């Protein structure tokens, strides 16, 4: 049950597709540890499946990626059964993130958050394997960014690639593969036809306020940055407007951070409640969550085993198990 019991593996060859600014020096040591942890956790899942006599199938997904981003996005939606109607029904970006993760893992992909790595160092990575390939996403990212990372990295897996990425959505990347993966993720999460339908229903055509973009982001459970990019890609706004919107988004984030800093210095910082059970679900592979739940219900693992692996106290293990149990009745 303990991750340290799983033998360490040599790190696989991963193509570095990151865009690193000159003034930033990434912590490659922490990244290597994160990759090693992902490999070990995937092996842990396989060993648990074997103990529970669950099948471990090969990754046999045949989607032609030598075509347009629109065609690939549509094929992914169809194969992984990612419903646009279900997307619109989700109450939050977090719920949509969990939904997308479950749908893709159901087809034999292992998706797990990695920790203790700066977002500038890595936001997502793909490690291809014929059996349960890996998508790693940075735990520090927000749910809508995690969802985008999952789709972006999935395209790399469909191309049988192992890749390391850190710059999504924006126009900074000059790498053709990264541009294509971003385009597929954008089209899948905000399909052109659905975007124009929403613009029509909201009577929007130009001169978007930030609140308009936020409302569209809420509709699709994505970030404002993804919406602005989709508006640019579909000719609704031009590059000058796109840059202006993104500058405004950054200013809003910086203002919020500064207000929080001042509040902390003055002792006015709000106490943010912690939900260890929810955090454990958000960072842990859906497949692994299910296997841990099944092992517990079949008396293969104790509640102590489950809580020890997840790094949460036993009092939160009940909430974790309760939440996962709901996945079986949906």
Secondary structure, 3 states (H helix, E strand, C coil): CCHHHCCCCCCCCCEECCCCCCCCCCCHHHHHHHHHHHHHHHHHHHHHHHHCCCCCCECCCCCCCCCCHHHHHHHHHHHCCCCHHHHHHCCCHHHHHHHHHHHHHCCCCEEEEECCCCCCCCCEEEECCCECCEEEEECCCCHHHHHHHHHHHHHHHHCCCCEEECCCCCCCCCCHHHHHHHHHHHHHHCCHHHHHHHHHHCCCCCCCCHHHHHHHHHHHCCCHHHHHHHHHHCCCCCHHHHHHHHHHHHHHHHHHHHHHHHHHHCCCCCCCCCCHHHHHHHHCCHHHHHHHHHHHHCCCCCHHHHHHHHCCCHHHHHHHHHHHHHHHHC
